[in-house]
């Protein structure tokens, strides 16, 4: 469960009455609840928009999720901004598994965004440091058998 307060929930009684409700809300990036050691960060707001349908046994969420991730470039370690969008994702909740008066779908939002966030990023799709490093690799390769040995040594 996402432990902190977040706006990603809806009252079951309101939903039952309406049959279908539009949904739109934003949360601060602290909502993503990442480990403090995680190099991945989110900035701006986590944005969720779509609709939720009430059926006799199930609740259907149709949502588009947006977030801005920030992770270090795999080559130069500078922060890289990555727009994350999960378009029109469909999620079904069994009504008899919903505890309490509200459907809380914070975990679903968080997990979907994490799944869509790339694990690696490179600045502007091509790090300016890449050429410097590949030249270095090429040189190393001709001298040594392990071209990756020089990777951590190269700081200039
Ligand atoms: Zn870079």
Boltz pocket constraint, residues with backbone or C-beta under 6 A from the ligand:
constraints:
  - pocket:
      binder: B
      contacts: [[A, 73], [A, 74], [A, 75], [A, 76], [A, 77], [A, 78], [A, 122], [A, 123], [A, 127], [A, 128], [A, 129]]
      max_distance: 6.0
